[in-house]
Amino acid sequence: MKRRESLTLDMTPLVDVVFLLLIFFLVTSVFKNEELALLLNLPAGTEGAKVINDKEMIIELNKEEIAINKNILSFKALDVKSATFSGKDHPITVRIDEHVEYRRVIKLFNLLEKHDLQNLQLIEESKK
């Protein structure tokens, strides 16, 4: 009687292919950090994250400082900058720390309303 050899799969080529795919995905991946000027604790929300356009104004507000497009400014400089902002139809992204006093938020909103900038996006920390 003839003995049959058991068929086995050679795993070496399979492991090589898996490592090549892993290296390919690691090399082609883009790891993007959010480049923000201020460290903020945003309040958590239930909605998903929105895509942010590069042509819009991004305002960040914490207890002590305010930043516009990653540049730390004062409220007077914000007043000048918002007066010259030409993209009134573009949304203005506002990131506010959860520990900011309410009067600072109102001061910011009043300043933006003064220059008829009312297309606001309030950004929150997304739950993961």
Backbone as numpy.savetxt, mean C-alpha at the origin, in Angstrom:
# Nx Ny Nz CAx CAy CAz Cx Cy Cz
9.86 -70.31 -14.00 9.03 -69.14 -14.00 9.91 -67.90 -14.00
9.48 -66.97 -14.78 10.25 -65.74 -14.96 9.93 -64.74 -13.85
10.94 -64.16 -13.30 10.73 -63.16 -12.24 10.57 -61.77 -12.85
9.58 -61.09 -12.37 9.37 -59.73 -12.86 10.02 -58.75 -11.92
10.65 -57.74 -12.53 11.22 -56.66 -11.72 10.13 -55.66 -11.42
10.14 -55.15 -10.20 9.13 -54.14 -9.88 9.53 -52.82 -10.51
8.55 -52.14 -11.02 8.81 -50.85 -11.66 8.87 -49.75 -10.62
9.93 -48.98 -10.64 10.06 -47.84 -9.73 10.35 -46.59 -10.53
9.89 -45.52 -10.02 10.09 -44.24 -10.67 11.39 -43.63 -10.17
12.19 -43.14 -11.09 13.43 -42.48 -10.70 13.10 -41.05 -10.29
13.35 -40.70 -9.05 12.95 -39.39 -8.50 13.95 -38.27 -8.79
15.13 -38.60 -9.25 16.16 -37.58 -9.47 15.73 -36.52 -10.49
15.21 -36.88 -11.66 14.78 -35.83 -12.59 13.61 -34.99 -12.05
12.73 -35.62 -11.30 11.60 -34.90 -10.73 12.06 -33.86 -9.72
13.01 -34.22 -8.87 13.56 -33.28 -7.89 14.28 -32.14 -8.61
15.00 -32.45 -9.68 15.68 -31.40 -10.45 14.68 -30.40 -11.03
13.59 -30.90 -11.57 12.57 -30.02 -12.15 11.93 -29.15 -11.08
11.65 -29.71 -9.92 11.04 -28.93 -8.83 11.98 -27.83 -8.38
13.27 -28.12 -8.22 14.23 -27.09 -7.83 14.37 -26.01 -8.89
14.35 -26.40 -10.15 14.43 -25.40 -11.23 13.20 -24.49 -11.22
12.02 -25.05 -10.98 10.82 -24.23 -10.89 10.87 -23.30 -9.69
11.35 -23.81 -8.58 11.48 -22.98 -7.38 12.42 -21.82 -7.62
13.56 -22.09 -8.21 14.53 -21.01 -8.50 13.93 -20.02 -9.49
13.22 -20.51 -10.49 12.60 -19.62 -11.47 11.61 -18.66 -10.80
10.74 -19.19 -9.94 9.74 -18.34 -9.30 10.37 -17.38 -8.30
11.41 -17.78 -7.62 12.08 -16.87 -6.69 12.79 -15.73 -7.41
13.39 -16.05 -8.55 14.11 -15.02 -9.31 13.15 -14.05 -9.98
12.02 -14.53 -10.47 11.10 -13.66 -11.21 10.09 -12.95 -10.32
10.02 -13.29 -9.05 9.08 -12.63 -8.14 9.55 -11.23 -7.80
8.57 -10.37 -7.60 8.85 -9.00 -7.18 8.33 -8.84 -5.77
9.23 -8.53 -4.86 8.85 -8.31 -3.47 8.84 -6.80 -3.26
7.66 -6.22 -3.19 7.53 -4.77 -3.09 7.14 -4.39 -1.67
7.94 -3.55 -1.08 7.61 -2.98 0.23 6.87 -1.67 0.01
5.90 -1.41 0.85 5.23 -0.12 0.75 6.19 0.94 1.23
6.46 1.90 0.37 7.37 2.97 0.73 6.55 4.14 1.25
6.48 4.24 2.56 5.69 5.28 3.19 6.59 6.12 4.06
6.21 7.36 4.26 7.04 8.27 5.03 6.82 8.13 6.53
5.61 7.83 6.95 5.28 7.77 8.37 4.88 6.35 8.76
5.22 5.96 9.97 4.76 4.68 10.50 3.38 4.89 11.12
2.38 4.20 10.58 1.01 4.40 11.02 0.41 3.10 11.49
-0.45 3.19 12.49 -1.31 2.09 12.91 -2.68 2.36 12.34
-3.00 1.73 11.22 -4.29 1.98 10.58 -5.37 1.13 11.24
-6.58 1.65 11.31 -7.67 0.83 11.84 -7.99 -0.31 10.88
-8.42 -1.42 11.43 -8.73 -2.59 10.60 -10.11 -2.45 10.01
-10.27 -2.96 8.80 -11.56 -2.91 8.14 -11.90 -4.25 7.54
-13.09 -4.35 6.96 -13.55 -5.62 6.42 -13.46 -5.67 4.91
-13.29 -4.55 4.26 -13.23 -4.53 2.80 -11.85 -4.93 2.32
-11.74 -5.33 1.06 -10.46 -5.71 0.47 -9.63 -4.49 0.11
-8.39 -4.73 -0.21 -7.46 -3.65 -0.56 -7.80 -3.13 -1.96
-7.60 -1.84 -2.15 -7.85 -1.20 -3.43 -6.51 -0.94 -4.12
-6.54 -0.87 -5.43 -5.34 -0.57 -6.20 -5.11 0.93 -6.17
-3.87 1.34 -5.88 -3.53 2.76 -5.78 -2.84 3.20 -7.06
-3.34 4.28 -7.64 -2.79 4.84 -8.86 -1.60 5.73 -8.51
-0.57 5.72 -9.38 0.64 6.52 -9.11 0.43 8.01 -9.31
-0.63 8.43 -10.01 -0.83 9.84 -10.33 -1.58 10.60 -9.25
-1.95 9.94 -8.19 -2.76 10.60 -7.18 -1.90 11.12 -6.03
-2.50 11.94 -5.21 -1.84 12.49 -4.03 -2.09 11.55 -2.85
-1.01 11.19 -2.15 -1.12 10.31 -0.98 -0.75 11.12 0.25
-1.70 11.25 1.17 -1.49 12.02 2.40 -1.48 11.05 3.57
-0.45 11.17 4.41 -0.34 10.34 5.62 -0.34 11.27 6.83
-1.08 10.90 7.85 -1.22 11.74 9.03 -1.04 10.89 10.29
-0.12 11.32 11.16 -0.01 10.69 12.47 -0.11 11.77 13.54
0.22 11.44 14.78 0.02 12.38 15.88 0.82 13.67 15.73
2.04 13.57 15.21 2.92 14.74 15.16 3.14 15.31 13.77
3.08 14.47 12.72 3.51 14.91 11.40 2.47 14.62 10.34
2.69 15.25 9.18 1.88 14.99 8.00 2.83 14.83 6.82
2.54 13.90 5.94 3.39 13.65 4.78 2.53 13.59 3.53
3.09 14.13 2.45 2.42 14.09 1.15 3.37 13.43 0.17
2.92 12.34 -0.43 3.73 11.58 -1.39 5.13 11.32 -0.85
5.22 10.83 0.37 6.45 10.43 1.05 7.34 11.59 1.46
6.84 12.82 1.42 7.60 14.00 1.86 6.91 14.59 3.09
7.65 14.71 4.19 7.08 15.25 5.42 6.99 16.77 5.30
5.78 17.30 5.52 5.52 18.73 5.39 4.73 19.21 6.60
4.47 20.52 6.60 3.60 21.10 7.62 2.21 21.33 7.01
1.26 21.76 7.86 -0.08 22.05 7.34 -0.06 23.25 6.39
0.83 24.22 6.65 0.92 25.37 5.73 1.44 24.94 4.37
2.44 24.05 4.36 2.96 23.56 3.09 1.91 22.71 2.36
1.11 21.98 3.14 0.01 21.22 2.54 -1.01 22.15 1.91
-1.26 23.28 2.56 -2.20 24.27 2.03 -1.72 24.77 0.66
-0.43 25.07 0.56 0.14 25.55 -0.72 0.11 24.43 -1.75
0.49 23.23 -1.34 0.55 22.11 -2.28 -0.85 21.73 -2.79
-1.83 21.75 -1.91 -3.18 21.39 -2.35 -3.81 22.48 -3.20
-3.38 23.73 -3.02 -3.89 24.81 -3.87 -3.39 24.66 -5.31
-2.19 24.09 -5.47 -1.62 23.93 -6.80 -1.87 22.55 -7.39
-2.57 21.67 -6.67 -2.84 20.32 -7.17 -3.84 20.39 -8.30
-3.44 19.94 -9.47 -4.28 20.09 -10.66 -5.20 18.90 -10.90
-4.93 17.77 -10.27 -5.73 16.58 -10.54 -6.94 16.47 -9.64
-7.87 17.41 -9.75 -9.06 17.39 -8.89 -9.95 16.19 -9.17
-9.83 15.60 -10.36 -10.63 14.42 -10.66 -9.95 13.14 -10.19
-8.64 13.19 -9.88 -7.93 12.02 -9.36 -8.24 11.87 -7.88
-8.33 10.65 -7.41 -8.59 10.45 -5.98 -7.38 10.82 -5.12
-7.66 11.31 -3.94 -6.62 11.64 -2.96 -6.68 10.57 -1.88
-5.59 9.84 -1.72 -5.54 8.76 -0.74 -5.10 9.32 0.59
-5.88 9.04 1.63 -5.59 9.55 2.97 -5.39 8.37 3.90
-4.20 8.31 4.50 -3.87 7.27 5.48 -3.72 7.95 6.83
-4.58 7.61 7.79 -4.60 8.27 9.09 -4.34 7.24 10.18
-3.40 7.54 11.05 -3.10 6.69 12.19 -4.34 6.62 13.09
-4.57 5.46 13.69 -5.77 5.31 14.51 -5.70 6.09 15.81
-4.53 6.60 16.22 -4.38 7.33 17.46 -4.31 8.85 17.26
-4.62 9.32 16.07 -4.59 10.76 15.78 -5.80 11.42 16.41
-5.58 12.60 16.98 -6.69 13.35 17.57 -7.67 13.77 16.48
-8.91 13.80 16.85 -9.97 14.10 15.90 -9.82 15.50 15.29
-9.33 16.46 16.07 -9.21 17.84 15.54 -8.17 17.93 14.44
-7.12 17.08 14.48 -6.13 17.07 13.38 -6.75 16.52 12.10
-7.61 15.52 12.24 -8.29 14.96 11.07 -9.22 16.00 10.46
-9.97 16.68 11.31 -10.89 17.71 10.83 -10.12 18.87 10.19
-8.99 19.23 10.77 -8.15 20.28 10.19 -7.69 19.89 8.78
-7.29 18.63 8.62 -6.88 18.15 7.30 -8.04 18.17 6.32
-9.20 17.66 6.73 -10.36 17.62 5.83 -10.83 19.02 5.47
-10.81 19.96 6.42 -11.20 21.34 6.13 -10.25 21.98 5.13
-8.96 21.69 5.27 -7.98 22.24 4.34 -8.20 21.70 2.93
-8.50 20.42 2.83 -8.75 19.83 1.50 -10.06 20.36 0.91
-11.06 20.54 1.75 -12.34 21.06 1.26 -12.21 22.51 0.81
-11.35 23.25 1.46 -11.11 24.66 1.09 -10.65 24.77 -0.36
-9.91 23.79 -0.83 -9.40 23.80 -2.21 -10.22 22.89 -3.12
-11.42 22.53 -2.69 -12.37 21.73 -3.46 -11.78 20.37 -3.84
-11.04 19.77 -2.93 -10.51 18.43 -3.12 -11.34 17.48 -2.27
-12.35 16.88 -2.89 -13.30 16.07 -2.14 -13.32 14.62 -2.56
-12.51 14.24 -3.53 -12.45 12.87 -3.99 -11.42 12.12 -3.13
-11.84 11.70 -1.93 -10.94 11.12 -0.95 -11.12 9.61 -0.85
-10.00 8.92 -0.61 -10.00 7.49 -0.31 -9.37 7.35 1.07
-10.11 6.84 2.03 -9.57 6.59 3.36 -9.08 5.14 3.39
-7.78 4.96 3.66 -7.16 3.65 3.61 -7.16 3.04 5.01
-7.46 1.77 5.06 -7.46 1.03 6.32 -6.55 -0.17 6.20
-6.17 -0.73 7.32 -5.34 -1.92 7.32 -6.23 -3.12 7.02
-5.83 -3.91 6.02 -6.67 -5.04 5.65 -6.40 -6.21 6.58
-7.45 -6.93 6.91 -7.31 -8.11 7.78 -6.79 -9.27 6.93
-5.85 -10.02 7.49 -5.29 -11.14 6.73 -5.65 -12.44 7.35
